[in-house]
Structures are given as structure tokens and as C-alpha cells.
Amino acid sequence: MLQKGERHNRNPVHRLEEKTNIITIRLSEADAAVLKRAADQCGQSLTEFAHTSILRFADAVINGRLIAMTPEGFSDFCLGLSDPGAPVPEMVELINRPVPWERGQTADK
């Protein structure tokens, strides 16, 4: 997360490049107010905030940190989570070990 007043500068070459591409978006007043408030809290202009946010999101998508799936894929994923898990032999052994007080051990041993 960028600290207040800190600017996105992961690649210094991008800072030196002339910025000639323009992206225009239309926002409701409520959405614009949310973005402006977030930009203010980050100590950035609305343009800087939008720029860094877009680049962060693009980076997450490109580098696989964002997982997207179809509704059907999500349903299959949820079904897989609800399936019973397979036993892990090491965990079974651990849970079956006697607890220290059953082995006659005390806290000061």
C-alpha cells in the first residue's frame, strides 16, 4: 500500500516516459466522491490515485493474484470445499498422540 504522499514508482522508466495516452471514464457523483475521498486519504490527486489503482489492479490480474471464474466454476469450487477431506497420515498420528497429562508429565518437567 502506498503511504500518504508516496507515489507509484515501481518502474522508474515509466515515470520518465511522456504520458500521451488518455483514458476517459464517466462516474456518478457518488462514485467520484468515493474516489476523491480515497485519493485524499492517500495524499494523491484524483488522477494519481486512479493511475496507481489501475496499475495495481492490472498487475494483480497479469500476475495471477486475482482469481476470476464463471458462476459455474464458482459453484464447482464451493462443492469441492464441502466435500469431506482426505485424512493426512501425519495429522491422524498427531491427533492420536496422548496428551502430556495422560503420559504423567507435569508443567515443570
C-alpha positions in Angstrom: 0.0 0.0 0.0 1.3 3.4 -0.8 1.8 5.7 2.2 0.3 9.1 2.3 2.1 11.3 -0.3 4.1 8.3 -1.7 3.8 7.9 -5.5 3.8 4.7 -7.5 7.3 4.3 -8.9 7.8 0.5 -9.3 9.5 1.1 -12.6 11.3 4.4 -12.8 11.4 4.3 -16.6 7.6 4.7 -16.6 8.0 8.0 -14.6 10.3 9.4 -17.3 8.2 8.4 -20.2 6.0 11.1 -21.8 2.4 10.3 -20.9 0.4 10.8 -24.1 -2.5 8.3 -23.7 -5.7 9.5 -22.3 -8.4 7.3 -20.7 -11.8 8.9 -20.0 -14.4 7.4 -17.7 -17.8 8.6 -16.7 -18.7 8.3 -13.0 -21.7 9.0 -10.9 -21.3 11.8 -8.3 -21.3 9.2 -5.6 -18.6 7.1 -7.2 -16.5 10.2 -7.9 -16.9 11.3 -4.2 -15.6 7.9 -3.1 -12.6 8.0 -5.3 -11.8 11.6 -4.3 -12.1 10.7 -0.6 -9.7 7.7 -1.2 -7.3 9.9 -3.1 -7.3 12.5 -0.4 -6.6 9.8 2.2 -3.6 8.6 0.2 -2.3 12.2 -0.3 -2.8 11.9 -4.0 -4.7 13.8 -6.7 -7.6 12.0 -8.2 -5.6 11.4 -11.4 -2.6 10.0 -9.4 -4.9 7.8 -7.4 -6.7 6.5 -10.4 -3.4 5.9 -12.2 -1.9 3.9 -9.4 -5.1 2.0 -8.7 -5.5 0.9 -12.3 -1.8 -0.2 -12.5 -2.1 -2.2 -9.3 -5.2 -3.9 -10.5 -3.7 -4.7 -13.9 -0.6 -6.1 -12.1 -2.8 -8.3 -9.9 -4.6 -9.6 -13.0 -1.5 -10.2 -15.0 0.5 -11.8 -12.2 -2.3 -14.2 -11.2 -3.2 -12.6 -7.8 -6.7 -12.1 -8.9 -8.8 -15.2 -9.4 -11.8 -14.9 -11.7 -14.2 -17.7 -12.5 -17.5 -18.3 -14.1 -20.6 -18.8 -11.9 -20.5 -22.5 -12.8 -16.8 -22.7 -11.9 -17.5 -21.0 -8.6 -20.3 -23.4 -7.8 -18.0 -26.3 -8.6 -15.3 -24.7 -6.3 -17.8 -24.4 -3.4 -19.0 -28.0 -3.9 -15.3 -29.1 -3.7 -14.9 -27.2 -0.4 -17.9 -29.0 1.0 -16.6 -32.5 0.1 -15.1 -34.4 3.0 -11.4 -34.0 3.2 -9.0 -36.9 2.8 -7.1 -37.9 6.0 -3.5 -36.8 6.2 -1.5 -39.5 7.9 0.7 -37.0 9.9 -2.3 -35.2 11.2 -4.0 -38.5 12.2 -0.9 -39.5 14.1 -0.7 -36.2 15.8 -4.3 -36.2 16.9 -3.9 -39.7 18.3 -0.9 -38.9 20.4 -1.6 -39.0 24.2 -1.8 -35.5 25.7 1.1 -34.7 28.1 -1.1 -35.0 31.2 -2.0 -38.6 30.2 1.7 -39.5 30.0 2.2 -38.4 33.6 4.1 -35.2 32.6 3.7 -32.0 34.5 4.2 -28.4 33.5 7.6 -28.2 35.4 9.2 -31.2 33.6 
